[in-house]
Amino acid sequence: MVINMINREDMLELTRRMTPARTSVTRIAGCYVDRDGDFDGSFNTNFLKLSGPDKAKNLKLAKAVPFSGTNKNLKKYEFSPEAQKPGSMWQLLMALKECGLKNDALLDTFYDVVMERYQSTSEYAVMIFHDRYDIPAKASDKERLWESDEIFEYLICVICPLTGEYEPGDPECGFLFPAFTDRSGDLNHVNVFQKNPDRAHMELVREILGADPAFAFE
């Protein structure tokens, strides 16, 4: 059904703000994983305290998710009611969003799940961004108004192979949670990015996120 597909304009609305001058990203956290799949350090930083070049470099990684090919590289998956129960990844992501990535214990739990289930034979980085977007209202003629309709608080996660010592390369996969649907937060869905759809990391959808591949809207 076309109505369930990702709207490209929704994604572009987010990516237009992903520049050092316009960003409202509040925090970036992540961990490094060695080629044996073992934890190799982590970080958790106020995004606004990064240097200009570091902001630009990290925003490029985050932007890879919403800027990717809509409904090809980026697809929307549903969280069933079962997948939203206590102890679920959905619940953990909600908690990470609400604390603004300031709870290291929650982050460590997330990293543990990824390291246990992500399939890779090389070292990689898991990086998470927290953002709050004050969505401007639009008039009936689609001209922007100054008043805000909603504050969209969300996470972007990317999983990147390391190209050097603690230097992440282009993301292999990632996600945007909650999904951004009709210019609004959609807690029942997640937008999942795959750099190569023909060799997709479906373990990210099934085993890590716990979303339902049967409900991919394409």
CORGIGI-V49828 format. One record per residue. N is the residue number from 1. RES is the residue in one small letter. SS is DSSP state (2 for helix, 1 for strand, 0 for the rest). PSI is psi in radians with two decimals (NA if undefined). D_LAST is the distance of its C-alpha to the last C-alpha in Angstrom with 2 decimals. Layout:
n = <N & N>
res = <RES & RES>
ss = <SS & SS>
psi = <PSI & PSI>
d_last = <D_LAST & D_LAST>
This chain:
n = <1 & 2 & 3 & 4 & 5 & 6 & 7 & 8 & 9 & 10 & 11 & 12 & 13 & 14 & 15 & 16 & 17 & 18 & 19 & 20 & 21 & 22 & 23 & 24 & 25 & 26 & 27 & 28 & 29 & 30 & 31 & 32 & 33 & 34 & 35 & 36 & 37 & 38 & 39 & 40 & 41 & 42 & 43 & 44 & 45 & 46 & 47 & 48 & 49 & 50 & 51 & 52 & 53 & 54 & 55 & 56 & 57 & 58 & 59 & 60 & 61 & 62 & 63 & 64 & 65 & 66 & 67 & 68 & 69 & 70 & 71 & 72 & 73 & 74 & 75 & 76 & 77 & 78 & 79 & 80 & 81 & 82 & 83 & 84 & 85 & 86 & 87 & 88 & 89 & 90 & 91 & 92 & 93 & 94 & 95 & 96 & 97 & 98 & 99 & 100 & 101 & 102 & 103 & 104 & 105 & 106 & 107 & 108 & 109 & 110 & 111 & 112 & 113 & 114 & 115 & 116 & 117 & 118 & 119 & 120 & 121 & 122 & 123 & 124 & 125 & 126 & 127 & 128 & 129 & 130 & 131 & 132 & 133 & 134 & 135 & 136 & 137 & 138 & 139 & 140 & 141 & 142 & 143 & 144 & 145 & 146 & 147 & 148 & 149 & 150 & 151 & 152 & 153 & 154 & 155 & 156 & 157 & 158 & 159 & 160 & 161 & 162 & 163 & 164 & 165 & 166 & 167 & 168 & 169 & 170 & 171 & 172 & 173 & 174 & 175 & 176 & 177 & 178 & 179 & 180 & 181 & 182 & 183 & 184 & 185 & 186 & 187 & 188 & 189 & 190 & 191 & 192 & 193 & 194 & 195 & 196 & 197 & 198 & 199 & 200 & 201 & 202 & 203 & 204 & 205 & 206 & 207 & 208 & 209 & 210 & 211 & 212 & 213 & 214 & 215 & 216 & 217 & 218>
res = <m & v & i & n & m & i & n & r & e & d & m & l & e & l & t & r & r & m & t & p & a & r & t & s & v & t & r & i & a & g & c & y & v & d & r & d & g & d & f & d & g & s & f & n & t & n & f & l & k & l & s & g & p & d & k & a & k & n & l & k & l & a & k & a & v & p & f & s & g & t & n & k & n & l & k & k & y & e & f & s & p & e & a & q & k & p & g & s & m & w & q & l & l & m & a & l & k & e & c & g & l & k & n & d & a & l & l & d & t & f & y & d & v & v & m & e & r & y & q & s & t & s & e & y & a & v & m & i & f & h & d & r & y & d & i & p & a & k & a & s & d & k & e & r & l & w & e & s & d & e & i & f & e & y & l & i & c & v & i & c & p & l & t & g & e & y & e & p & g & d & p & e & c & g & f & l & f & p & a & f & t & d & r & s & g & d & l & n & h & v & n & v & f & q & k & n & p & d & r & a & h & m & e & l & v & r & e & i & l & g & a & d & p & a & f & a & f & e>
ss = <0 & 2 & 2 & 2 & 0 & 0 & 0 & 2 & 2 & 2 & 2 & 2 & 2 & 2 & 2 & 0 & 0 & 0 & 0 & 0 & 0 & 0 & 0 & 0 & 1 & 1 & 1 & 1 & 1 & 1 & 1 & 1 & 1 & 0 & 0 & 0 & 0 & 0 & 1 & 1 & 1 & 1 & 1 & 1 & 1 & 1 & 2 & 2 & 2 & 0 & 0 & 2 & 2 & 2 & 2 & 2 & 2 & 2 & 2 & 2 & 2 & 2 & 2 & 2 & 2 & 2 & 0 & 0 & 0 & 1 & 0 & 0 & 0 & 1 & 1 & 1 & 1 & 1 & 0 & 0 & 2 & 2 & 2 & 2 & 0 & 0 & 0 & 0 & 2 & 2 & 2 & 2 & 2 & 2 & 2 & 2 & 2 & 2 & 0 & 0 & 0 & 0 & 0 & 2 & 2 & 2 & 2 & 2 & 2 & 2 & 2 & 2 & 2 & 2 & 2 & 2 & 2 & 0 & 0 & 0 & 0 & 0 & 0 & 1 & 1 & 1 & 1 & 1 & 1 & 1 & 1 & 1 & 1 & 1 & 1 & 1 & 1 & 1 & 0 & 0 & 0 & 0 & 0 & 1 & 1 & 1 & 1 & 1 & 1 & 1 & 1 & 1 & 1 & 1 & 1 & 1 & 1 & 1 & 1 & 1 & 1 & 1 & 1 & 1 & 0 & 0 & 1 & 1 & 1 & 1 & 1 & 1 & 1 & 1 & 1 & 1 & 1 & 0 & 1 & 1 & 1 & 0 & 0 & 1 & 1 & 1 & 0 & 0 & 1 & 1 & 1 & 1 & 1 & 1 & 0 & 0 & 2 & 2 & 2 & 0 & 0 & 2 & 2 & 2 & 2 & 2 & 2 & 2 & 2 & 0 & 0 & 1 & 1 & 1 & 1 & 1 & 1 & 0>
psi = <2.22 & -0.59 & -0.43 & 0.00 & 2.77 & 2.31 & 2.11 & -0.65 & -0.59 & -0.79 & -0.70 & -0.54 & -0.65 & -0.75 & -0.48 & -0.41 & -0.04 & 1.05 & 2.71 & -0.56 & -0.52 & -0.20 & 2.59 & 0.29 & 2.29 & -0.56 & 2.63 & 2.34 & 2.81 & 3.06 & 2.83 & 2.47 & 2.28 & 3.09 & -0.27 & -0.01 & 0.28 & 2.61 & 2.34 & 0.61 & 2.79 & 2.98 & 2.78 & 1.95 & 2.52 & 2.06 & -0.61 & -0.29 & -0.08 & 2.72 & 2.85 & -0.86 & -0.66 & -0.64 & -0.84 & -0.76 & -0.77 & -0.63 & -0.57 & -0.67 & -0.81 & -0.69 & -0.39 & -0.50 & -1.11 & -0.37 & -0.10 & 3.03 & 1.93 & 2.29 & 0.22 & -1.19 & -0.43 & 2.06 & 2.74 & 2.25 & 2.64 & 2.49 & 2.02 & 2.84 & -0.62 & -0.64 & -0.05 & 0.20 & 2.86 & 2.40 & -0.04 & 2.87 & -0.62 & -0.79 & -0.69 & -0.74 & -0.68 & -0.75 & -0.70 & -0.69 & -0.81 & -0.51 & -0.04 & 0.55 & 0.39 & 0.04 & 1.82 & -0.52 & -0.72 & -0.71 & -0.73 & -0.66 & -0.75 & -0.82 & -0.70 & -0.75 & -0.78 & -0.86 & -0.56 & -0.53 & -0.31 & 2.39 & 1.93 & 2.53 & 0.08 & 2.96 & 2.61 & 2.94 & 2.50 & 2.12 & 2.36 & 2.35 & 2.48 & 2.33 & 2.66 & 2.03 & 2.04 & 1.67 & 2.05 & 2.45 & 2.76 & 2.48 & 3.02 & -0.45 & 0.21 & 0.09 & 2.47 & 2.48 & 2.86 & -0.51 & 2.61 & 2.40 & -0.70 & 2.61 & 2.02 & 1.87 & 2.22 & 2.94 & 2.50 & 2.27 & 2.39 & 2.54 & 2.06 & 2.37 & 2.58 & 2.30 & -0.14 & -2.90 & 1.86 & 0.61 & 1.82 & 2.43 & -2.87 & 2.41 & 2.41 & -0.60 & 3.03 & -3.01 & 2.80 & 2.11 & 2.34 & 2.89 & 2.70 & 1.83 & 2.20 & 0.74 & 0.64 & 2.71 & 2.36 & 1.62 & -0.27 & 0.00 & 2.85 & 2.45 & 2.08 & 2.27 & 2.38 & 2.11 & -0.72 & 1.65 & -0.46 & -0.33 & 0.96 & 2.53 & 1.37 & -0.23 & -0.44 & -0.73 & -0.91 & -1.04 & -0.56 & -0.98 & -0.53 & 0.34 & 2.94 & 1.94 & -0.39 & -0.29 & 0.71 & 2.21 & 2.04 & NA>
d_last = <7.92 & 7.94 & 10.09 & 7.80 & 5.84 & 8.20 & 11.20 & 12.74 & 16.13 & 15.85 & 15.45 & 18.22 & 20.39 & 20.46 & 21.06 & 23.90 & 25.88 & 25.57 & 28.97 & 32.24 & 33.69 & 30.96 & 29.38 & 29.82 & 28.80 & 31.52 & 31.39 & 30.20 & 30.72 & 30.05 & 31.56 & 32.34 & 32.05 & 34.29 & 33.57 & 34.77 & 32.19 & 34.89 & 35.00 & 36.70 & 37.03 & 35.16 & 35.40 & 34.77 & 35.65 & 35.86 & 33.60 & 36.05 & 38.79 & 37.18 & 38.66 & 37.03 & 36.04 & 34.63 & 32.57 & 31.15 & 30.47 & 28.66 & 26.65 & 25.38 & 24.02 & 22.38 & 20.97 & 19.08 & 16.38 & 15.60 & 16.62 & 14.33 & 11.76 & 9.19 & 5.48 & 7.57 & 10.39 & 9.37 & 6.70 & 7.73 & 9.60 & 12.21 & 15.93 & 17.66 & 21.21 & 22.60 & 20.90 & 22.57 & 26.07 & 29.00 & 28.90 & 25.11 & 23.29 & 21.84 & 25.49 & 26.50 & 23.93 & 25.14 & 28.67 & 28.03 & 26.55 & 29.49 & 32.11 & 30.72 & 30.83 & 34.58 & 34.86 & 35.37 & 35.55 & 32.00 & 30.84 & 32.79 & 31.10 & 27.66 & 28.90 & 30.40 & 27.16 & 25.41 & 28.46 & 28.68 & 25.15 & 23.79 & 24.41 & 26.37 & 29.64 & 30.49 & 31.28 & 28.67 & 28.40 & 26.34 & 26.33 & 25.47 & 25.81 & 26.61 & 26.32 & 27.22 & 25.94 & 28.11 & 25.70 & 27.82 & 27.87 & 27.25 & 29.50 & 28.44 & 28.74 & 26.30 & 29.27 & 29.37 & 31.92 & 33.73 & 33.12 & 30.40 & 27.96 & 26.77 & 27.07 & 23.75 & 24.83 & 22.38 & 22.24 & 20.71 & 21.28 & 21.33 & 22.69 & 24.71 & 27.06 & 30.61 & 32.16 & 35.58 & 37.46 & 35.05 & 33.20 & 29.37 & 27.55 & 24.05 & 21.52 & 19.91 & 17.41 & 17.42 & 15.98 & 16.52 & 17.92 & 17.83 & 14.50 & 15.42 & 14.15 & 16.10 & 18.66 & 19.43 & 19.26 & 16.88 & 18.67 & 16.50 & 13.48 & 13.36 & 11.57 & 11.94 & 12.96 & 13.68 & 16.14 & 15.69 & 12.32 & 14.55 & 16.85 & 14.79 & 16.95 & 15.28 & 18.59 & 17.59 & 14.89 & 17.06 & 20.65 & 20.89 & 18.61 & 18.66 & 15.11 & 13.49 & 11.10 & 10.91 & 9.21 & 6.18 & 3.77 & 0.00>
